[in-house]
Amino acid sequence: MLPEFHFPEHTFTLKLFLQSPEGLIDVVVANLYLHL
């Protein structure tokens, strides 16, 4: 259910964000903006 990234740097960043709920929210919001 997590956003699927196709670049290694995004995968690494996603792992860092998953360490905090606030970061996870940032990832979801950023993913939504990318698909608008």
N, C-alpha and C positions, 0 to 999 in steps of 0.2 A: 504493500500500500504506500510505500515511500516513493517519492519522485525518482524517476530513473535518469541518471546522468550518464552521458556518453564520453566524458572526458575524465582522465585519471585525477587531475587536480580538483575537479568537482567532487569526486568520490572521497578524496582525502579531506576536503573541506567539510563534506557532509559528516564524516566520522567525528570531526572536531565539534561540529554543531550538536551532534547527538549527545554530547556530554552534558548539555544543559537544556532544559525545556524552552528557555527563551531562544536559544540558537535554533532549535527545531522549528519554532514558529517562524523565525526569520527565513529558514530554508523554504518552508511552505509558501510564505508570502512571495518570496523571490521567484519561486517556480510558477506561481499563478501569474505574476507580471510578465514572465517570459512567454507565456502562452496566450496573452491577450492580443 
